[in-house]
Amino acid sequence: MKKNKIKGTIGILTGGGDVPGLNPAIRAITIRALREGYRVIGIRRGWAGIMEIIRDKNADNSENYMVLSEDIVNKAGRTGGTFLHTSRTNPAHVPAKAIPEHLKEKYNKETNDLTCEVLKNIDFLGIDYLIPIGGDDTLSYAVKLYSEGVKIVAIPKTMDNDVPGTDYCIGFSTCVTRTIHLVNLLRTSAGSHERILVIEVFGRYAGFTALLPTMAGAANRCVIPEYKFNIEHLTELLVYDRKKAPSNYSVVLVSEGASFEGVDMLFQNTEKDAYGHAKLGGIGDAVSAKIKEISPKYNNNQRIATINQHLGYLVRSGDPDSIDSIVPMAYGNLALDLVLSGIHGRLVILKNGRYDNMPVDIITTTNKLVNVEKHYNTKRLRPVYESFIDKPLFLIA
């Protein structure tokens, strides 16, 4: 029986932080693409995999890519994380120590742009369309490749939900769900010891992961990167909340990128990733220490102890929730709709409850942040939700 001719090759990669929902997206793309007559290649470790390809048919590139089948993606499609693995590699800004061994003689500067190698590797693999799934860092490099002629169809992923142009990014719902669940678990300890519970959550530049759980009732107050808060005022509010609570405790969610007046973002160290970001860490500790120090002023000269918890990877690990199982499936099929129509240079999106797409360069031309005036009460340090008419599913577009 004569085999059907392959219509083309589609490459898929996942970059940046892992989130639940990546594997369902890969599965959706692959199954639809295979049934439409395409060959599908999964690039391992994000942009690192495509950068490190050895352009020799006899070379072992199994660490850099794999040909995907229905059996492979079906096994992984219901699980969290990404079976293709991920990295924070930026091929346009590669330090000397990260240059692939076979390219070290050619690239020996302190930082190097290997985009020309990536373009050659895409041709070597015969990729006709490339579907990167990632946040604004991963997708900003996709925009660069699109400007170089690569046919890009991008899918937004980040639990911070801060990719411009879309109301929803893969991973956000599970993050909010886990945050609410974990805060509710920690309430028992906070109430037992009559403490103030300080919980640090992800959110470098945007405060959606603190704002939405607070809106859902997980916390009394939240502080976000978009607004420098007054620590005295926060302490006063939390002491007030504690006095009102039957179990004598209160809760604040602290975005990792938040900062109080007179203090900048806090970092674990000065080392930066490939996109110029230093690793955040410490604002939860600082807020917790300050609350203990200031609390006697608002509590009859009695210090209030705190429970200080960083949720970290707990909110991004494990299986996806229902929304992060359904939306990735839809995004994968949206991407294939564009490929089958010969359309590229697009970002698939959810806007006002409707699936759509828009130019991929939206990622590098604007930012998506909490609109403080509309959605954050700076006096109460809480989300604003006075009316729900015509609001999108997650309220903040």
C-alpha positions in Angstrom: 0.0 0.0 0.0 1.4 3.4 -1.0 2.2 5.7 1.9 0.6 9.1 2.0 3.1 11.9 1.3 4.1 14.0 4.3 2.6 17.5 4.0 5.4 19.0 6.0 7.2 19.0 9.4 6.1 20.8 12.5 8.4 21.5 15.4 7.2 22.0 19.0 9.2 23.2 22.0 8.6 24.3 25.5 10.7 27.0 27.2 11.0 28.7 30.6 9.4 27.5 33.7 7.4 24.3 33.7 3.6 24.5 34.3 0.8 22.0 34.3 -0.9 22.0 30.8 2.2 21.8 28.6 1.9 18.1 27.9 -1.8 18.4 27.0 -0.9 21.2 24.5 1.9 19.0 23.0 -0.6 16.1 22.7 -3.3 18.2 21.0 -0.9 19.6 18.4 0.7 16.3 17.7 -2.4 14.1 17.3 -4.1 16.7 15.1 -1.0 17.3 13.0 -0.3 13.6 12.5 -3.9 13.0 11.4 -3.6 15.9 8.9 -0.5 14.3 7.4 2.3 16.2 9.0 5.5 14.9 10.7 6.0 16.3 14.2 9.3 16.8 15.9 9.6 17.6 19.6 12.5 19.8 20.4 14.1 18.9 23.8 15.0 21.5 26.4 13.5 24.5 24.7 15.7 26.8 22.6 18.8 24.8 23.9 17.8 21.8 22.0 17.5 23.5 18.6 20.7 25.5 19.3 22.7 22.4 20.1 21.8 20.3 17.0 24.8 18.8 15.2 24.2 19.1 11.5 25.4 15.6 10.6 23.0 12.8 9.6 25.2 10.3 11.4 25.3 12.4 14.6 23.4 11.4 17.7 20.9 14.2 18.3 18.6 12.2 20.6 19.3 14.7 23.4 18.1 17.5 21.2 14.9 16.3 19.5 12.6 13.4 19.0 10.0 12.4 16.4 6.6 12.4 18.1 3.9 9.7 17.8 0.4 9.3 19.2 1.6 6.7 21.6 4.3 9.0 23.0 2.0 12.0 23.5 -0.9 10.0 24.8 1.1 8.7 27.7 2.3 12.1 28.7 -0.8 14.1 27.8 -2.6 13.8 31.2 0.5 14.7 33.3 2.0 17.9 34.5 5.4 19.4 33.5 6.8 18.9 30.0 8.1 15.6 28.8 10.2 17.5 26.2 12.0 19.2 29.1 12.7 22.9 29.2 15.4 25.5 29.8 15.8 29.3 30.0 18.2 29.4 27.1 18.4 32.5 24.9 20.3 31.7 21.7 20.8 35.4 21.0 22.7 35.8 24.3 24.8 32.7 25.0 27.7 32.9 27.5 31.0 31.3 26.6 30.5 28.4 29.1 27.2 27.4 27.5 28.4 27.2 23.9 27.9 23.7 22.4 31.1 21.8 22.3 31.1 21.5 18.5 30.8 25.3 18.1 33.4 26.5 20.7 36.1 27.3 18.1 33.6 29.4 16.2 32.1 31.3 19.1 34.5 32.5 21.8 33.2 35.8 23.0 31.9 36.4 26.5 28.4 36.4 25.1 27.5 35.1 21.6 24.5 35.3 19.3 23.9 31.8 17.8 20.7 32.7 15.9 22.4 31.9 12.6 23.1 28.3 13.9 19.4 28.0 15.0 18.2 29.0 11.6 20.5 26.5 9.9 19.4 23.8 12.4 15.7 24.5 11.6 16.5 23.9 7.9 18.5 20.8 8.7 15.5 19.3 10.5 13.2 20.3 7.7 10.9 22.2 10.0 8.2 24.1 8.1 6.4 25.5 11.1 7.7 26.0 14.6 5.3 26.1 17.5 7.0 27.4 20.7 5.0 27.2 23.9 6.3 29.7 26.5 6.2 32.9 28.4 7.3 36.4 27.2 11.0 35.5 27.4 10.7 32.3 25.3 8.3 33.9 22.9 10.4 37.1 22.5 13.0 34.9 20.9 10.3 33.4 18.7 9.5 36.9 17.5 13.2 37.3 16.6 13.1 34.1 14.6 9.9 35.2 12.9 11.7 38.4 11.8 14.3 36.1 10.3 11.8 34.2 8.2 10.8 31.3 10.4 7.1 30.4 10.3 6.1 30.8 13.9 2.8 30.0 15.6 3.1 30.7 19.3 1.2 29.5 22.4 1.2 31.5 25.6 2.3 29.7 28.8 3.1 31.1 32.2 1.5 30.8 35.6 2.1 34.5 36.1 -0.5 35.0 33.3 1.5 38.0 32.0 2.0 37.3 28.3 0.6 40.4 26.5 -2.4 40.0 24.1 -4.2 37.2 25.9 -6.5 36.9 28.9 -5.2 33.5 29.6 -1.8 31.7 29.7 -1.4 27.9 30.2 -0.6 27.2 33.9 -2.4 30.1 35.5 -5.6 28.3 36.6 -3.7 25.4 38.3 -1.5 28.0 40.0 -4.5 29.8 41.4 -6.2 26.5 42.4 -3.1 25.3 44.2 -2.5 28.6 45.9 -6.0 28.6 47.3 -5.7 25.0 48.4 -2.3 25.4 50.1 -3.3 28.6 51.9 -6.4 26.9 53.3 -4.1 24.1 54.6 -1.8 26.6 56.3 -4.8 28.4 57.9 -5.0 25.6 60.5 -1.5 26.4 61.8 -2.0 30.1 61.6 -5.2 29.8 63.6 -3.8 27.4 66.1 -0.9 29.7 67.0 -2.8 33.0 66.5 -0.3 34.3 64.0 -0.2 36.4 60.8 0.4 34.1 57.8 2.7 35.6 55.2 2.8 33.6 51.9 5.2 34.5 49.1 3.9 33.5 45.6 5.3 33.8 42.1 4.9 37.0 40.1 8.0 38.9 39.0 6.4 41.9 37.3 2.6 41.1 37.4 0.5 40.4 40.5 -2.2 38.2 39.0 -1.2 35.1 41.1 -1.6 37.0 44.3 -4.6 39.1 43.3 -6.9 36.3 42.0 -6.5 33.9 45.1 -7.2 36.9 47.3 -10.3 37.8 45.3 -11.4 34.2 45.8 -11.1 34.6 49.6 -7.8 32.9 50.2 -6.2 35.9 51.9 -7.2 39.1 53.7 -4.7 41.2 51.8 -2.2 41.0 48.9 0.8 43.0 47.8 1.8 43.1 44.1 4.7 44.3 42.0 2.7 47.1 40.3 2.3 49.1 43.6 4.9 49.9 46.2 3.1 49.4 49.5 3.7 50.9 52.9 4.7 48.2 55.4 3.3 50.1 58.4 -0.1 50.3 56.6 0.0 46.6 55.7 0.8 45.6 59.3 -2.0 47.8 60.7 -4.5 46.2 58.3 -3.4 42.6 59.1 -3.6 43.3 62.9 -7.1 44.6 62.3 -8.0 41.5 60.3 -6.5 39.2 63.0 -8.6 40.8 65.7 -11.8 40.4 63.6 -11.1 36.7 62.9 -12.7 34.1 65.3 -9.4 32.1 65.3 -7.3 35.3 65.7 -5.2 35.1 62.6 -4.9 36.8 59.2 -3.3 36.1 55.8 -1.4 38.2 53.3 -0.2 37.0 49.8 3.1 38.6 48.7 4.1 38.5 45.0 7.8 37.7 44.7 8.3 40.9 42.7 6.5 43.2 45.2 8.4 45.8 47.2 7.6 48.2 50.0 8.3 51.9 50.0 12.0 52.7 50.1 13.0 49.1 49.1 13.6 47.7 45.6 13.0 44.1 44.4 14.9 41.6 46.5 17.1 39.0 44.8 18.7 35.8 46.0 22.0 36.8 44.3 23.3 38.9 41.5 23.5 36.0 38.9 21.2 36.6 35.9 19.6 34.1 33.5 19.8 34.2 29.7 17.1 36.9 29.6 18.8 39.2 32.1 16.6 38.3 35.1 18.2 37.7 38.5 16.5 35.1 40.7 14.0 36.8 43.0 13.6 35.8 46.6 13.3 37.3 50.0 10.4 39.7 50.0 8.3 37.3 52.0 11.0 37.0 54.6 11.4 40.8 54.7 7.6 41.4 55.1 7.4 38.7 57.8 10.2 40.3 59.8 8.8 43.8 59.5 5.3 42.7 60.5 6.7 41.1 63.7 8.8 44.3 64.4 5.9 46.7 63.8 3.0 44.7 65.2 3.2 45.9 68.8 2.3 49.4 67.7 -1.1 48.2 66.7 -1.6 45.4 69.2 -1.3 46.9 72.7 2.5 46.7 72.6 2.3 42.9 72.1 4.3 41.4 69.3 2.5 39.1 66.9 4.4 36.1 65.6 4.2 35.1 61.9 4.2 32.0 59.8 6.3 32.7 56.7 5.9 30.3 53.8 7.2 30.4 50.2 4.9 28.3 48.0 7.4 28.1 45.2 7.3 25.0 43.0 4.3 23.5 44.8 2.0 25.6 42.7 3.6 24.7 39.4 4.1 20.9 39.9 1.8 18.0 39.5 -1.2 17.4 37.2 -3.2 20.2 35.5 -6.6 21.2 36.7 -9.6 21.1 34.4 -9.0 24.5 32.8 -5.3 23.7 32.2 -6.4 20.5 30.5 -9.1 22.1 28.3 -7.4 25.4 27.2 -4.1 23.7 26.1 -6.2 21.3 23.9 -7.9 24.3 22.4 -4.7 26.3 21.9 -3.0 23.3 20.2 -5.9 23.0 17.8 -6.0 26.7 17.2 -2.3 26.5 16.3 -3.0 23.7 13.8 -5.9 25.7 12.3 -3.4 28.4 11.4 -0.8 26.0 10.1 -3.4 24.3 7.8 -4.4 27.7 6.5 -0.8 28.6 5.8 -0.9 31.4 8.4 2.0 32.2 10.6 3.5 35.0 12.8 0.5 34.6 15.2 -0.1 34.1 18.9 -3.1 32.0 19.8 -5.1 33.7 22.5 -8.2 33.8 24.7 -9.9 37.3 24.7 -13.1 38.0 26.5 -14.0 34.3 26.7 -13.4 33.7 23.0 -10.5 31.9 21.3 -8.6 33.9 18.7 -5.2 34.8 17.5 -3.2 38.0 17.0 0.2 39.1 15.6 3.1 37.5 17.6 5.0 40.7 17.9 2.5 41.9 20.5 4.8 40.0 22.9 7.7 42.5 22.4 5.7 45.7 22.0 3.8 45.9 25.2 3.5 44.6 28.8 0.6 42.9 30.6 0.3 44.1 34.2 -2.4 44.6 36.8 -4.3 47.8 36.1 -3.9 49.2 39.7 -6.5 52.0 39.2 -9.2 49.5 38.0 -8.4 46.3 39.9 -6.4 47.1 43.1 -7.5 49.1 46.1 -4.3 50.8 47.3 -5.9 51.8 50.6 -7.2 48.4 51.5 -4.4 46.4 49.7 -7.0 44.2 48.2 -8.5 43.5 44.7 -11.4 45.6 43.5 -14.4 43.6 42.3 -17.5 45.9 42.4 -19.1 44.7 39.2 -18.9 41.5 37.2 -21.0 42.5 34.2 -19.2 41.8 30.9 -16.0 40.8 32.8 -13.9 37.8 31.4 -13.7 34.5 33.2 -10.7 35.5 35.4 -12.1 39.0 35.8 -8.9 40.9 34.9 -8.3 41.2 31.2 
